[in-house]
Amino acid sequence: MDLSLQMLIFLFSAMLIVGVLATKFSSKLGLPALVLFLVIGMGLNEFIFFENAQLMQLIGIMALIIILFEGGTQTKWEQIRPVLGAAGSLATLGVLLTTVVTGFAAMYILDLTVLEGMLFGAIVGSTDAAAVFSVLGNKNIKAKLTSTLEAESGSNDPMAVFLTVAFIELIQVPDASIWTTIGSFFLQMGLGLLLGLLLGKLTVLIINNINLDTSGLYPALAIGMATATYFFADFFGGSGLLAVYVMAVFVGNSDLMYRFSILRFSEGFAWMMQILMFILLGLLVFPQALPAIFWQGVLLTLILMFIARPIAVFISMFFMKYNMKERLFISWAGLKGAVPIVLATYPVIARVENSDLIFNAVFFVVLISALVQGSTLSWLASKLGFTGEKNDPTKPTMELIHLGNTEAEIMEVHIFSKSPAIHQTLNEIELPDDTLIIGIIRDKQIITPTGDTVILEDDTLYVLSNRKNRIKAKNVLLGNHDKKTMSKKAVKKEAEG
């Protein structure tokens, strides 16, 4: 084997191993792992010459698809539904306001034109869910805030992408119509939402009805469907990133076979893509070019953190039912990460004037935001009284599994307060034929059920059933009071914790 090829293989393995180990040290240091990934990339810069922005953009888009899919499947619809108004306002008006304020600052500090300044503001306008929650770790942050940040981070990327592309077009084609651009925005968002829902339903239908030879193929199928969702949405003129997130939320909140395998695979895949992407960013940054814009990058980051983001949050959430402390926390949770890195390659590829200057400034914003906000976010949550006991990561779990070539499957059913099965023994519950409760999780303990076992509120049941009896079995256990049919008031109360 060629020596250079051997070195590339070794460097790839080293990047993954060092990246994984970096996450361990980052949690102890209170920093997001992406900071260490950047440092690793800059260290490798001395040994590897890499300046392929197009390859970086391709890897970045694939990484965003995986990250959005993983985040969407983990998002609980009943928790984000009460905060959709606030999250939607932050993801649109909030990003726009952040872009404008930061853009005007960049225009003066970096000596850019108005449109180039707005381009910089658009690139750094969105927040990064992966960065936020890698810092929060397993702290039990107030559900209302967690849901708001999840929904905002998952849905604000399309707005940032749209603004970035729009400003590049306005720079290159000064006669372009602003009204056409605005119309394009609504078309992209609408198509992205519609195609995300349709392809989400199709994904669930395929996964639950196809019979593959091995369970390891189901996660690959899910990732393939997420990538196809981005392609079709982008092909028809919609927002591919919004479509992927909507599709993932639908999939994650549906009855899904091999759910656990799919979620764990996508989680690991998302981490791998983050490691690769941030290390590549470090490779693209040439340290000798950074001192020339050091103070400009620091000043822009401070303006973004202390002026632009708070203004965007307080204005876009003006009519929302959030108190001052909650808005303060959301303002500080605007960490930058994967999206600015990918978007910073757009003007480079388009050969926009001052694109290298913009790219280096974006590097400072991502790095300083991660260092400053990332290291203090958990502390601020504790000081404001938004944290409880740490979540137990060892909670036992099973998944909906189709058993071999049979029609049998195992599904998970959570018992809510108005379930007709509460306070009944298993002998008293009239389940369909060929249906058996094989396990119960109660207070994070697994209980082996018998006929005299009494069902209690908040129990999680694992039910072995024939596929055709799945809906009937759930109706017996949950009646018409499952999570999807709870009153809006009850859902909101639970989400707010």
C-alpha positions in Angstrom: 0.0 0.0 0.0 1.2 3.5 -0.9 2.8 5.3 2.1 0.6 8.5 1.6 -2.5 6.3 1.6 -1.4 4.6 4.8 -0.8 8.0 6.4 -4.3 9.2 5.4 -5.9 6.0 6.9 -3.8 6.5 10.1 -4.8 10.2 10.3 -8.5 9.4 9.9 -8.4 6.8 12.6 -6.4 9.2 14.8 -9.0 12.0 14.3 -11.9 9.7 15.4 -10.1 8.3 18.4 -8.7 11.6 19.6 -12.1 13.2 18.9 -13.9 10.7 21.0 -11.4 11.0 23.9 -11.7 14.8 23.6 -15.4 14.6 24.5 -14.5 13.0 27.8 -12.1 15.8 28.7 -14.4 18.5 27.4 -17.2 17.4 29.8 -14.8 17.6 32.8 -13.5 21.1 31.6 -17.1 22.3 31.1 -16.4 23.0 27.4 -18.2 21.8 24.3 -16.2 19.1 22.5 -16.2 21.1 19.3 -13.6 23.5 20.8 -11.1 20.6 21.2 -12.0 19.3 17.7 -11.0 22.7 16.3 -7.8 22.7 18.2 -7.0 19.2 16.9 -7.7 20.3 13.4 -5.4 23.3 13.7 -2.7 21.1 15.1 -3.0 18.7 12.1 -2.8 21.8 9.9 1.0 21.6 10.3 1.1 18.2 8.7 -1.9 18.2 6.2 -2.5 20.9 3.6 -6.3 21.1 3.1 -8.1 24.0 1.3 -10.9 22.2 -0.5 -13.9 24.3 0.5 -16.3 22.4 -1.9 -15.4 19.1 -0.1 -15.9 20.8 3.2 -19.3 22.1 2.1 -20.4 18.6 0.9 -19.3 17.0 4.2 -20.9 19.8 6.1 -24.3 19.4 4.4 -24.2 15.7 5.0 -23.3 16.3 8.6 -26.2 18.8 9.0 -28.6 16.2 7.6 -27.4 13.6 10.1 -27.4 16.1 13.0 -30.9 17.4 12.3 -32.2 13.9 11.8 -30.7 12.8 15.1 -32.0 15.9 16.9 -35.5 15.6 15.3 -36.0 12.0 16.3 -35.1 12.8 19.9 -37.6 15.7 20.0 -40.9 15.0 21.8 -43.8 16.5 20.0 -46.0 16.9 23.1 -43.3 19.0 24.7 -42.4 21.3 21.8 -46.1 21.9 20.7 -46.7 24.4 23.5 -43.6 26.4 22.6 -43.9 26.3 18.8 -44.9 30.0 18.7 -41.8 31.1 20.6 -39.5 28.8 18.8 -40.9 29.7 15.4 -40.5 33.4 16.1 -36.9 32.9 17.3 -36.1 30.7 14.2 -37.3 33.4 11.7 -37.6 36.9 13.2 -34.9 36.1 15.7 -32.4 35.0 13.0 -33.3 38.0 10.9 -32.8 40.5 13.7 -29.5 38.8 14.7 -28.4 39.1 11.0 -29.2 42.8 10.8 -27.6 43.9 14.0 -24.4 41.7 13.5 -24.3 42.7 9.8 -24.1 46.4 10.5 -21.4 45.8 13.1 -19.4 43.7 10.7 -19.8 46.4 8.0 -17.9 48.9 10.1 -15.5 46.6 12.0 -14.4 44.6 9.0 -14.8 47.4 6.5 -17.3 45.6 4.3 -20.1 46.7 2.1 -23.7 46.6 3.5 -24.5 43.4 1.7 -21.2 41.7 2.7 -21.9 42.7 6.3 -25.4 41.2 6.1 -23.9 38.1 4.6 -21.6 37.7 7.6 -24.6 38.3 9.9 -26.6 35.6 8.2 -23.8 33.1 8.4 -23.6 33.5 12.2 -27.3 34.1 12.8 -28.5 30.6 13.8 -27.8 28.6 17.0 -26.5 25.1 17.2 -28.4 22.4 19.0 -25.5 20.0 19.2 -23.3 22.6 20.8 -25.9 23.6 23.3 -26.8 20.2 24.5 -23.3 18.8 24.5 -22.6 21.5 27.1 -25.8 20.9 29.2 -25.0 17.2 29.3 -27.4 15.2 31.4 -28.5 18.2 33.5 -32.3 18.3 33.9 -33.0 21.8 32.5 -36.5 23.1 32.8 -38.6 21.4 30.2 -40.1 24.6 28.8 -36.6 26.0 28.1 -35.2 22.7 26.8 -38.1 22.3 24.4 -37.8 25.9 23.2 -34.1 25.6 22.5 -34.6 22.2 20.8 -37.3 23.5 18.5 -35.4 26.8 17.7 -32.1 25.1 17.0 -33.7 22.5 14.8 -35.8 25.0 12.8 -33.6 28.1 12.5 -31.0 26.6 10.1 -33.2 27.0 7.0 -33.6 30.7 7.7 -29.8 31.2 8.0 -29.2 29.2 4.8 -31.9 31.2 2.9 -30.4 34.6 4.0 -26.9 33.5 3.2 -27.8 32.4 -0.3 -30.0 35.5 -0.8 -27.2 37.9 0.1 -24.7 36.1 -2.1 -27.2 36.4 -5.0 -27.8 40.1 -4.2 -24.0 40.7 -4.1 -23.4 38.9 -7.4 -26.6 40.1 -9.2 -27.3 43.7 -7.8 -30.4 44.0 -10.0 -32.1 40.9 -8.4 -35.6 41.7 -7.1 -36.0 41.7 -3.3 -39.7 40.8 -3.7 -38.7 37.7 -5.7 -36.4 36.8 -2.8 -39.1 37.2 -0.2 -41.5 35.1 -2.3 -38.8 32.4 -2.6 -38.5 32.3 1.2 -42.2 31.4 1.7 -42.0 28.9 -1.1 -39.0 27.2 0.4 -40.4 27.0 3.9 -43.8 25.8 2.7 -42.4 23.1 0.4 -39.9 22.0 3.1 -42.7 21.6 5.7 -45.0 19.7 3.3 -42.3 17.4 1.9 -40.9 16.8 5.4 -44.4 15.6 6.6 -45.0 13.4 3.5 -41.6 11.8 3.5 -41.8 11.3 7.3 -45.0 9.3 6.8 -43.5 7.4 4.0 -40.4 6.6 6.1 -42.5 5.2 9.0 -44.6 3.2 6.5 -41.5 1.6 4.9 -39.6 0.9 8.1 -42.7 -0.7 9.8 -43.6 -2.9 6.9 -40.4 -3.9 5.2 -38.9 -7.1 6.5 -35.1 -6.9 6.2 -32.7 -9.7 6.9 -30.9 -8.0 9.7 -31.8 -5.3 12.2 -28.6 -3.4 11.4 -30.0 -2.4 8.0 -32.9 -0.4 9.6 -30.7 2.5 10.8 -29.0 2.7 7.4 -32.5 2.8 5.8 -33.6 5.6 8.1 -30.4 7.7 7.3 -31.0 7.0 3.6 -34.5 8.3 3.9 -33.3 11.4 5.7 -30.8 12.1 2.9 -33.5 11.5 0.3 -35.8 13.9 2.0 -33.1 16.7 1.7 -32.6 15.8 -1.9 -36.3 15.9 -3.0 -37.0 19.1 -1.0 -34.0 20.8 -2.5 -34.7 19.5 -6.0 -38.3 20.9 -5.9 -37.2 24.3 -4.5 -37.9 23.7 -0.9 -35.8 24.0 2.2 -34.0 20.7 2.5 -32.9 21.2 6.1 -36.4 22.1 7.3 -37.7 19.1 5.5 -35.2 16.8 7.2 -36.0 18.2 10.7 -39.8 17.9 10.1 -39.4 14.4 8.7 -37.3 13.4 11.8 -39.7 14.8 14.3 -42.5 12.9 12.6 -40.5 9.7 12.6 -39.3 10.1 16.2 -42.9 10.5 17.5 -44.4 7.6 15.6 -44.6 3.9 16.5 -41.4 2.7 14.9 -39.8 -0.7 14.8 -36.1 -0.8 15.8 -36.4 2.7 17.3 -33.6 2.1 19.8 -31.2 0.8 17.1 -32.1 3.7 14.8 -31.6 6.4 17.5 -28.4 5.0 18.8 -26.9 4.6 15.4 -27.9 8.1 14.3 -26.5 9.5 17.6 -23.1 7.9 17.0 -23.2 8.9 13.4 -24.0 12.5 14.3 -21.0 12.6 16.7 -18.7 11.2 14.1 -19.8 13.8 11.5 -19.3 16.6 14.1 -15.8 15.4 14.9 -14.9 15.2 11.2 -16.5 18.6 10.4 -14.9 20.6 13.1 -11.5 19.0 12.6 -11.8 19.9 8.9 -12.6 23.5 9.9 -9.4 23.6 11.9 -7.6 22.3 8.8 -9.1 25.1 6.7 -8.0 27.8 9.1 -4.4 28.9 8.7 -3.2 30.2 12.1 -0.8 32.7 10.6 -3.8 34.6 9.1 -5.7 34.9 12.4 -3.7 37.6 14.2 -4.5 40.1 11.5 -8.2 40.0 12.5 -7.9 39.0 16.1 -9.5 42.1 17.7 -12.1 42.4 15.0 -13.2 38.8 15.6 -13.3 39.2 19.3 -15.3 42.4 19.1 -17.8 41.0 16.6 -18.3 38.0 18.9 -19.0 40.2 21.9 -21.5 42.2 19.9 -23.2 39.1 18.8 -23.4 37.6 22.3 -24.2 40.7 24.3 -26.2 42.9 21.9 -27.5 41.1 18.7 -28.7 37.9 20.3 -30.4 39.5 23.3 -32.1 42.1 21.1 -33.3 39.3 18.8 -34.6 37.2 21.7 -36.4 40.0 23.6 -38.1 41.4 20.5 -39.1 38.1 18.8 -40.4 36.8 22.2 -42.1 40.1 23.2 -45.6 38.7 23.3 -44.6 35.2 24.6 -45.2 34.0 28.1 -41.5 33.9 29.2 -40.2 35.8 32.2 -37.1 37.9 32.3 -34.8 35.1 33.6 -36.0 32.7 30.9 -35.4 35.2 28.2 -31.9 35.9 29.6 -31.1 32.2 29.6 -32.3 31.7 26.0 -30.3 34.7 24.9 -27.1 33.2 26.4 -27.8 29.8 24.9 -27.2 31.0 21.3 -24.1 29.0 20.8 -22.6 28.8 17.3 -21.4 25.6 15.8 -21.9 23.4 12.7 -24.1 25.7 10.6 -21.8 28.8 10.5 -18.9 26.6 9.5 -20.8 25.2 6.6 -22.3 28.5 5.5 -18.9 30.2 5.7 -17.9 28.0 2.7 -20.7 29.4 0.5 -19.1 32.8 -0.2 -15.7 31.1 -0.6 -17.1 28.8 -3.3 -19.0 31.6 -4.9 -15.8 33.7 -5.0 -17.4 36.6 -3.1 -15.0 39.4 -2.5 -13.6 39.3 1.1 -14.8 35.7 1.5 -11.6 34.7 3.2 -11.9 37.6 5.6 -15.5 36.5 6.4 -14.4 32.9 6.9 -11.7 33.7 9.4 -14.0 36.0 11.3 -16.6 33.2 11.5 -13.9 31.0 12.9 -13.4 33.5 15.8 -17.2 33.7 16.4 -17.6 29.9 16.6 -14.5 29.4 18.8 -15.1 32.3 21.3 -18.9 31.5 21.5 -18.1 27.9 22.4 -15.4 28.9 24.9 -17.3 31.7 26.7 -21.0 30.7 26.4 -20.2 27.0 26.3 -18.2 27.1 29.6 -20.8 29.2 31.5 -24.2 27.9 30.2 -24.6 25.2 32.8 -23.5 27.5 35.5 -26.1 30.1 34.4 -28.8 27.5 34.3 -28.0 26.6 37.9 -27.8 30.2 39.1 -31.2 31.0 37.5 -32.8 27.9 39.2 -33.5 26.0 35.9 -31.7 22.8 36.8 -32.9 19.8 38.8 -31.3 16.5 39.5 -29.2 15.0 36.7 -31.0 12.6 34.4 -30.1 9.0 34.8 -28.5 7.9 31.6 -28.8 4.2 32.6 -32.6 4.1 32.4 -33.5 0.7 31.0 -35.1 0.7 27.5 -36.4 -1.6 24.8 -37.6 -1.0 21.3 -40.4 -1.9 18.9 -39.0 -5.0 17.2 -40.4 -7.1 14.5 -39.4 -10.7 15.3 -37.8 -12.4 12.4 -40.1 -13.6 9.6 -43.1 -13.8 12.0 -45.9 -11.2 12.5 -44.9 -10.8 16.2 -43.4 -7.6 17.5 -42.5 -5.9 20.8 -43.8 -2.4 21.4 -43.4 0.2 24.2 -46.5 1.7 25.8 -46.3 4.4 28.5 -49.2 4.6 30.9 -50.6 8.1 31.5 -52.9 9.4 34.3 -56.2 8.7 32.5 -55.4 5.3 31.1 -58.2 2.7 31.7 -55.5 0.1 32.6 -54.4 2.0 35.8 -55.0 0.0 39.0 -56.0 -3.1 37.2 -54.1 -6.4 37.4 -52.9 -8.0 34.2 -55.6 -10.7 34.7 -58.3 -8.1 34.6 -57.1 -6.4 31.4 -58.7 -7.9 28.3 -55.9 -7.8 25.8 -56.3 -9.1 22.2 -55.4 -12.7 21.4 -51.7 -13.5 21.1 -50.8 -10.4 23.1 -48.7 -10.5 26.3 -47.1 -7.9 28.6 -43.5 -9.2 29.0 -41.9 -6.4 31.0 -42.7 -3.3 33.1 -40.3 -0.4 33.9 -41.3 1.3 37.2 -39.2 3.9 39.0 -36.2 3.0 36.7 -36.5 -0.7 37.7 -37.5 -3.6 35.5 -40.4 -5.7 36.9 -41.2 -9.2 35.6 -45.0 -9.2 35.4 -47.4 -11.8 36.7 -51.1 -12.1 36.4 -51.5 -10.3 39.8 -49.2 -7.4 38.8 -51.1 -4.0 39.1 -50.6 -1.4 36.5 -49.7 2.1 37.9 -49.4 5.5 36.4 -46.1 6.3 34.7 -45.4 2.6 34.1 -43.8 1.7 30.8 -45.0 -1.6 29.4 -43.3 -3.8 26.9 -46.0 -5.7 24.9 -45.5 -8.7 22.7 -48.2 -8.7 20.1 -49.2 -9.7 16.6 -48.6 -6.8 14.3 -52.3 -6.6 13.3 -53.3 -6.3 16.9 -50.9 -3.4 17.7 -53.5 -0.6 17.6 -56.2 -2.6 19.4 -53.7 -3.5 22.2 -52.8 0.2 22.6 -56.5 1.2 22.7 -57.1 -1.3 25.5 -54.2 0.0 27.6 -54.5 3.7 26.8 -58.1 4.2 25.7 -58.7 7.6 24.2 -56.4 9.3 26.7 -53.0 8.7 25.2 -50.5 11.5 24.9 -51.6 12.5 21.4 -55.2 13.2 22.6 -54.4 15.0 25.9 -55.9 18.5 26.2 -53.7 21.4 25.1 -53.8 22.7 28.7 -52.5 19.4 30.1 -49.8 19.1 27.5 -48.7 22.7 28.1 -48.6 22.1 31.9 -46.5 19.0 31.5 -44.1 20.7 29.0 -43.5 23.6 31.4 -42.6 21.2 34.1 
